[in-house]
């Protein structure tokens, strides 16, 4: 059942679906490599599964694997770049008069629109990350890219630098809420991730109060 769900998640991802044709091997895509790897990780363990074993299971060579992914760790974030692009596009397309934190909330929630099969794969991924120290370390790099998208947008809207305190605070806080909501959703099961994330980000927005006033203080003080 898990393998089938992971397979569906890969087929429904950003790339075209993998289709088996009689007499021909399956097409190699990032999604197919990721689904096979995740299946192996869930069955054999992340540390116990080698790149060579993933490549053999997919039917490709080791060099081909590394043309798709820089490392074994990166396989777990196979769709991360596409979702960051989706979030960034949503931010850029937002009405300029929309409250800033409403825009951030809508963009973050939109980027977590997972199909049922993708949700199952996401649960497996989160469970692996929580169990494997090397994946936790790698997630720091992934999260830095996520925060950068938010911080740059916030800075542009408020006339600040991306490295100023307020854009960084909003980016870090938004990431923290997203991670907490996702882990809560994994533990609960059978609930709607986007609903919980939307509610949590609404709570976060009330904590920042008047963002524009904070931006004025930040520009004057350059904290």
N, C-alpha and C positions, 0 to 999 in steps of 0.2 A: 504493500500500500504506500509506504513512504517513498519507495523508488518511483512509483507511478506518479505521485504528486510532484516530486522533484523534476521528473521528465516533463510534465505539463508546464511547470514553472519556466523551464528553459525554453520550451516551444512558444510560450506566450510572451516571451521577453521582447526587448527592443528589436532584435534581429528577426529575420524571416524564420518560420517554423521549420524544424528538421523533418523531413519526410523520407521514409525508407522506400527505395525503388528496387523492385525485384532484379537481382543480378548485379546491383551496384552498391558500393559501400555508402553509409550515411555521410552527408555533407559535414565537414568540420566547421563549426562556428564557436564563438565564445560561449554561447548558451549551452551548446552540447558538451563542451569540455567542462563547464561549470557544473552541469547536472550530473555528469559521470563522476566528477571529483567529489561532489557533495555526497553522492550515494556511497562512494568508497569511504569517505571520512566518517559517515554515520555508522557504517558497518565495521570498519577496521580501526578507526581512530585517526585523528589528523596526523600526529607525529609518526604513526606507524605506516602511513601511506606515502609512497615516494612519487616524485614526478614521473619517473619511468613507468610506474604502475598505472598512473593516470593516463599517460600517453598510450600505453599498450591497450588499455581498456577502451580508449577512444578510437584506436587504430591509426595513430599518428606517431611521428618520431619525436624525440626529446627536443630537438631544435625547433620543430613546428610548435610545440607547446609554448616555448619561450618567445615565439613571435606573437602569441596571443596574450601572454601574461608574463610580467617581469619575474614573478616568483610564485611559489605554491600559495603563499599567504594571499596574494592578490585575487586568487580564484574566488574567494568568498565574497568579494566585492565586485563581481563581474558586471553588475548593472549600475555601479555607483556613479560612474561618469555620466551616464545617460540621465540619471535622476538629478544629479547636480545641474545639468543643462536645463532640465525641465523646471527646476526650482528657480534658476536664474532667469529663464524666459518669463516665468510667471511674475517675478519681481519687476522685470523691465517693462512688462505690458500693463502694470497696474496703473490706475488713475492717479495722477499726481496729488489730487486732493483727498485721497483715501487716507485715513489715519495710518501712520507708519506701522504700528504693531499689528493692525488688522491685515495689512499687506503681507507682513512677515508670516503671520499665522496662516493665511490662506495659501501662501506659496509652500510653506512647509507641509501643510496637510495635503495639498495637491500632489506633492512629490512622494507621498506614502500611499498612493492608490494601487494597492497590490491585489491581484486576483486571488482567488481562494488557493490555488496551487502555489502561487508565489508567497502567500502568507505561510503556508506549510514549510516551504524552503527557508523563509526568513526565520521561523522558529528554530529550525535546525541550525541555522547559521549563528543565531544568538546563543544557543546552548553550547555550540563549539567554542565561540569566542570566550564565554565565561569559564570554560573548562581548560583552555589552552593559553598559557602565559605569552607565548610568542605572538598569538593573534591579538591579545590585548595590547601588546606593545605596538603591533602594526596598526591597530585601530587609531592610535594617536595621530599618525600621518593622514589617515582617511578623514578623521574628524577635523583636522586643521584645514583641509580643503573645503569642507562643509562650512566651517565658521567663516572662512574667507569670503565666500559668496554672500553671506548675510552681512558681514561687517562692511564690505565694500558698498553694498546697496544702501545700508543705513547711513554711512558716511556721505554718500552722494546726495541723499535726500536732505540731510541736516547741515550740509556745508562743512563737514569735518574731514579729518583724515581717517583712513581705515584703521590706523593704529591708535587713534585716540581712545580714551577710556570708555566713552559711552557706546560707540559702535562695537568695541570689543566686549563690553558687558552684555549688550543685547545678544551678540552672537554666542557667547559662552552660555548665557542663560537659556537661550532658545535651544541650543544643543543639549543642555542638561535636561530640560523638560522633555525633549524628544526621546532621549535615551531612557529616562525614567518611565515615560509612557509606554515605550516599546517593551521594556523589561516587565512592566506590570502586566501588559497585554499577554506576553509570553506565558507568564505564570498563571494567569486567569484562564486563558483559552476560551474559545467560543464567543468572543466579544469583538466589537468593531474598533480596530486600532484608530481609525481616523476620528471617530467620535470622541474617544478618550483624549487623543492628542489635541483636538480642537478645544475641548474644555480646559485642558491643562494650560494651553497657550493663552486662553482668555484670562485665566487666573494670573498668569505671568504679566500680562499687559497692565492689569490693575496695580501691580507692584511698582511699575516704572512711573506711574502717574502721568504728568504732563511731560512728554518726551522733548517737546520743543523748548520748554523752560530749562530742562537739563542740558540741552544742546547749547543754549545761550551761556549757561554757566561754564560749560566745557570750553567754549571758544574763548571766553574771557580768561579763564584760569589756565587753560592748556595743561590739565592735570597730568 
